């Protein structure tokens, strides 16, 4: 976990159908974040969304899609997030990557610092 105080949040929005070397792209992004020793990375599957194509993808059973929205969320220091960006350049994300300023207030309730 990054130290309490100013930090950066990296958000990658893409669809779950993206692959890299015959594996889900989200797995590659998480693995690269782990190798880069970032504080943590989480991936979330959306239930509905659309992107540049304006086609709505949904998890509703009658409209089931294999391209549901995915979000990868990483929070760490500005320097570490900026240093990680070159790792994303060669990947076929096909979505949106954003970075915004956040404030880390400390570990969540009931969590111990395991450093």
Secondary structure, DSSP 8 states (H G I E B T S, - for coil): ---SEEEEEEEEEEETT-EETTEEHHHHHHHHHHHTT-S-EEEEE-SEE--TT---EE-SGGGB-S--EEEEEEEE-HHHHHHHHHHHHTS---SEEEEEEEEE--S-TT-----
